[in-house]
Amino acid sequence: MKFPKAFSLLALTMVLLLAACGESHEAMLRQLEMLEQMNRADSVMTNDSLAEALTTYFDSHGTANERLRAHYILGRTYADMGEAPRAVDAYLDAADCADTTAADCDFRTLGCVYSQMGDIYHRQLLLTNEIEARQKSYHYAWIAGDTLGYITELKLSAGAYILLNKRDSAELILKEALGQYEACGYKQEGIQASTMLMHLYIDEPEHLSDLRQLIEKYDSESNLFNENHELPPTKRQYYYYKGRYLERIGQLDSAEYYYRNVYRPNMSFVSQNPIYQGLLGVFQKRHQADSIAKYAQLYCQANDSSIALNDQQLTARMAASYQYNRFQKQAFENEKKAEHSRFLLLLFSALGVAVVFGLLLAFSVYRKRKQAQLFQYQRDLEHLERAQTKLQELRSEEQEHSLNTINSLSEEIATLQRRVAEYAKTSIVLRLREMLAQNPPAEASLADMRALKSLINEQLPMFYGTLNTESCTLNPIEYEVCLLIRVRFSPGDICKLLGRDGGYISNLRRRILQKVYGIDGKPKDLDDRILSIQ
């Protein structure tokens, strides 16, 4: 059963339509389960469109297990399409998706991922890679409780050790696997796996008795034989091991019979190597020159060193190709992450600059507005004082011609009073004036003076630096006097707010004048200079 291209495109279209209707996750899960069922049924998948669409979706919207399953199916699809490097990449991606620290991690599928990876490495003779994959496969199969999968992967890892000529390691692993098969009730699986141990023993005289026991058990207990006690074509390698045993104990006719029975239809020329090797050994012992020459030539052709050399070179190229592809992909992914990080850094930097610039601009506008309000307040206060003084003078003159002027001044004074009161509502200055209006007047607290300092620092940033330099620093009460002068409190008001007598404040103002400006003058000279600070 194949996976037609038209079907995959139709399925992909259906998935996208369902996604547009708000059913994307359920639709994608159904498609993933459909591909998993095809994989379990050994269907050949020849188009990767749907599998790639599923991995793309689950990478963004799936759980760790869903991403693992999707990448595994993509790897199986690439393997069916004969694209081994892409299949390995997909399997490695699948393994990266698994969250092995999670309680619900799909260890069974993860074990299958490494098993399939091991199969590809075995076909490409990447034996060290295969061993690593098999070890991970049987490790995760054991965690998942897949006993048969665990033993099978353990057995398959022995095959890689055999090809690496590490016979002692292979023997230990095979004995462990056969013991596990027996202990767990997988009798037939253990019998089939025993042919690998036969392969190790056929050329070792000290294991001749072990080889005989394995062969006798296979002959008597295997369920693969038909009614004529013949094996199916794919299992006829066993005949070679039996032939070798019979040759070694001198039963040459029987050995020749089993060697010839190794052959099966459509068998590749290279695969016939055991047949020619076995028959050559038989005819050498019989001293049959013609047959020796014939099978020596066939054996040499099947076992040509140039083939082994080509295989070795191909293996090196394949290993380098796998590593290069993986490193290239990792480099590409790292570059994408770095580019994304750089973009975010630039974006946040630009946003940060914009926010800081906006705050500075807003603060500048706010400060200028407050400063303008303070200056307006001070001008209104000055005008109010002058208007009130002039009004008192006119009233004292008691002349008729000044009546209109008095009325006009009264209106101006009322307007100025309203404007000063309105501004003072949001200022510490109002609180201080309200305290002066109490009976008896209240003194300013530390909190009140801190609020006044904040107001002046906000509205007149140069004020503090003008009065405090490296050569001259005012003490707290001296600076408080300057603050109160700047917001146009009279000397008498300053005395009340600070709880000091008039003489003390007057002397303090002269001292500040000398200290800051180096002038011996009147207290009013200090007031004029402080009021001029902008």
C-alpha angles and dihedrals in degrees: 000000000000132000104239120216092230090055093050092050091048091049092048091050090050091050092052092048091050090047090054088053092056096258097102100126097047091043093050091048091052091051091048091051090049091055091046090054090051090050092051089050090053091242113167111242110205102173127060100193097100095039091052091047089052094050090048091052098044092045086065103030109018137094121249091264093048091051089048092052094046095051091045091055090047089054092049089051093052090047091053088049091054094246099133099171092050090046091053091048090052091049091050089049089050091053090049090054094057117101100210091180093063120097092226096048111146096237092166093061090042089055089051090051092058092041092057089045089053091052091055093047089050093053090049092046091241089145101167089051089048093053091052091049093047092050091054091044096055090041093058092039088057092050090049091052092245097144097173092047090050094052093043093053090046089054093047092052087060089061090061091050090051091054089048087053091241092138098164092055091045092051094051092049094047093049089050091049094047090049090050092049090052095044094048096047099254095130100157093045089053092050092052091048090053090076088073090058089047088057090057094047103045095088098035114090092196089062097048092109091048089050091052092052092050092050094047091050092048092050095047103037110028114109093205096086118098126219090283090051092249127141125229114260095258092056099049095105084088088070090063092056092048091047091052091051092049091047091053093052091048101256093131098164092053090044090053090050094054094043090056091048090062088077119099132178117278091015112161118245093243091050089059090067094103090053094053093041092052096045091046090056092049094049092046089057089048091046092230101160099190093051091043090055093046098050094037088060093046091046092050092049092050091046097039111162091222089063090052089047092050090048090051092050091045090051092053091049092048092049091049090046093052092048093045093049092049094045090046091052092047090049090050092049091047091049090050091050091047091048090049090049091049091050092050091046092052092044094050091043091053091046090048092051090047092050093047091046090048092049092048091048092047091047091048092051091045092049093048091049092049091045090051089049091050092049090047089049091051093048091048089049091051092048090047092053093048092046092050091049092049091047091054090050093050093048090052091054092058094201122153095223090061094059095091090047090050092052091048092049091047090055091046091049091050091051093048091047091054092049094047091047092049093052093043091057090078097037137083084229089073091053092051092049091048088052090053090052092058120099105261098019114248123234120240115256127223088257091053092052091047089053090050091049090051091050093051093043089052097045100032108029092174094055099087094043092050093057098035118055137155090270097040131037123175120223118236098267092045090053092047090055090052091050093053091047090052092057089048103253112159121241089254091053091049090054091053096045094048096037094238133128124251096253093054094050092045092052090044091055091051090049092051090050090053094041098049104028102021092235130135101211148118122304089246089062088064091049092054093050095047092048089054094059108109 
